[in-house]
Amino acid sequence: MLKKALKNERGLTLVELLAVIVILGIIAAIAVPSVSTLINKSNNKAKVAEAVEIIDAAKLYVADNNVQVQNGSNLNLSWGYLDPYLDHVKDKNFTVSVVTDGNGKVTYYIYNHEANSIVGNPASESQLTDWLNSHK
């Protein structure tokens, strides 16, 4: 009896298979753009976070080496200066400019980094952190 019941069972028809394939195609068409958007957003966040890390390394360099930047002048630091303070930095063509205004306020800017295409060139530390905070 069981053998006869199993003999009458059939697999999926061609129409059923095509319906499943069409449904999977629709799901893939919706999911793939969403995934690529998430990947682009996370890559942008990583670039900006790396720029913040580079500026933090510049602050450490200035503090460790007791560097004094005169009012109204600036100091430019590149990879060669900051290499001991950085791990796993992908974009090494940057320049960090340490700028003081006439009142002694120090501002750090980064130039020629991948984050500049996202935030602006140059990008100050506050611009970078504001961008990160607004894109959580």
C-alpha positions, 0 to 999 in steps of 0.5 A: 500500500505504501509502495503504491502511494509513493509511486503516485507521488510526483516531483515539482512541475516545470511551472512550479519550478519557474515560479520559484525561480522568478520569486528568488529573482525578485528577492535578489533584485531587491536585496542586491542594491540594498547590500551594495548601499550598506557596503558603500556606507560602511566604506565611507565610515571607515575612511572618515574614521581612519582620518580621525585616527590620523589626526589623533596620531598627529596630536600624539606626535605633537605632544610626545615631541613637545612641538610648539606651533607659533601663533598664526603659523602651521606645521605639516605632518606626513606619513613619515612623521606619524608612522610610529603612531598608526597601525593599519592605515590604508591611505598613506598619501595624506598631510595633516596640517596643525594650524594656530590662529592669532589667539593660540587656538590649534586646529588639525586639518587633513589633506589628500586623504580618501575621507576628503572626497566625503567630508571636504578638502581640507577636513578639520577634526570637527568636520570629520567627527560631526560627519561620523556622528551624523552617519551612525 
